[in-house]
Amino acid sequence: MSHARISEALRALVFEPEPAVELRPILDRYYAPDYTHRSDGKTLNREEFAEMVARTRSQITGGTVTVLDELRDGAAYAERHVFRITLADGSTQHREVAVFDTLAEDGRFRHLSETGFSVGPDETR
């Protein structure tokens, strides 16, 4: 069975969205119906997460993600990446993020927790 990868989800959702493909089918591809997302001490259900992604998509004009580490053991998934984004106002952000997830039986994300911090533009560790 294949499983979702956060780098692929980020590319499809935000950094390199497929032209003319709506948000919902992309969410369905990577996130289980009972998905929860925890970041910065706040947990979002799938609908709240979809709203957050829609807002984010409208603010980002481009970006890249570089996977630094990725592990899977059964339903447990962890990944560490650096992303670089350009916002609509021309500013940029560079962050390193660690993701910990429980995968659903079909390989999609079920519960994801993430934490991250800003890094310099040339830092990739």
C-alpha positions in Angstrom: 0.0 0.0 0.0 1.3 3.5 -0.8 1.1 6.3 1.7 0.8 10.0 1.6 4.0 12.1 1.8 3.8 15.6 3.2 6.2 17.0 0.6 3.8 15.8 -2.2 0.8 17.2 -0.4 2.5 20.6 0.0 3.4 20.7 -3.6 -0.1 19.8 -4.8 -2.0 22.0 -2.3 0.1 25.1 -2.3 3.5 25.3 -4.2 2.6 23.7 -7.5 -1.2 23.3 -7.7 -2.6 21.6 -10.7 -4.4 24.1 -13.0 -8.2 23.8 -12.9 -8.1 21.3 -10.0 -10.2 22.4 -7.1 -9.0 22.2 -3.5 -11.3 19.4 -2.3 -10.1 16.6 -4.7 -6.5 17.4 -3.7 -7.5 17.2 0.0 -9.3 13.9 -0.6 -6.1 12.5 -2.2 -3.9 13.1 0.9 -6.2 13.6 4.0 -8.6 11.1 5.5 -12.2 12.3 6.2 -11.5 12.3 10.0 -8.2 14.2 9.6 -7.0 16.6 12.4 -4.1 19.0 12.1 -2.2 20.3 15.1 0.1 23.3 14.8 1.2 26.1 17.1 -0.9 24.6 19.9 -4.1 24.6 18.0 -6.0 21.6 16.6 -8.1 21.9 13.4 -10.6 19.4 12.1 -10.6 18.7 8.4 -13.0 21.5 7.5 -11.0 24.0 9.5 -7.9 22.8 7.9 -9.4 23.1 4.4 -10.3 26.8 5.2 -6.8 27.4 6.4 -5.3 25.9 3.2 -7.6 28.0 1.0 -6.5 31.2 2.8 -2.8 30.1 2.5 -3.1 29.3 -1.2 -4.4 32.9 -1.9 -1.3 34.4 -0.1 1.5 32.3 -1.7 2.7 32.8 -5.2 5.4 30.1 -5.2 7.5 27.9 -3.0 9.7 24.8 -2.7 10.0 22.0 -0.2 13.2 20.1 0.5 12.8 16.8 2.5 15.6 16.4 5.0 14.4 13.2 6.8 11.5 10.9 6.3 10.5 7.8 8.2 7.6 5.4 8.2 6.9 2.5 10.5 3.5 1.0 10.0 0.9 3.8 10.5 3.5 6.1 12.1 5.0 8.7 9.7 7.6 11.5 10.4 9.2 13.9 8.1 11.4 17.0 8.5 11.6 19.5 5.7 12.6 23.1 4.8 10.3 25.2 2.8 10.8 28.5 1.1 7.8 30.5 0.0 7.2 33.8 -1.7 4.1 35.6 -0.6 1.8 37.8 -2.8 3.4 41.0 -1.2 6.8 39.9 -2.4 8.2 38.8 1.0 9.7 35.4 1.6 9.7 32.9 4.4 12.1 30.1 5.1 11.1 27.5 7.7 12.2 24.1 8.9 9.3 21.9 10.0 9.0 18.6 11.7 5.9 16.6 11.0 4.6 13.6 13.0 1.6 11.8 11.7 -0.7 8.7 12.1 -1.7 7.3 8.7 -5.2 6.0 8.0 -5.5 2.4 6.8 -5.7 3.7 3.2 -2.4 5.5 3.6 -3.8 9.1 3.9 -3.0 11.4 6.7 -5.2 10.9 9.8 -3.7 13.1 12.5 -0.7 15.3 11.9 1.2 17.4 14.4 3.8 19.8 13.3 6.3 22.2 14.8 8.8 24.5 13.1 11.0 27.5 13.2 12.4 30.1 10.8 15.8 29.5 9.2 18.2 31.6 7.2 17.8 31.4 3.4 20.9 29.2 3.0 20.3 26.9 6.0 19.3 23.3 5.2 20.3 20.8 7.8 
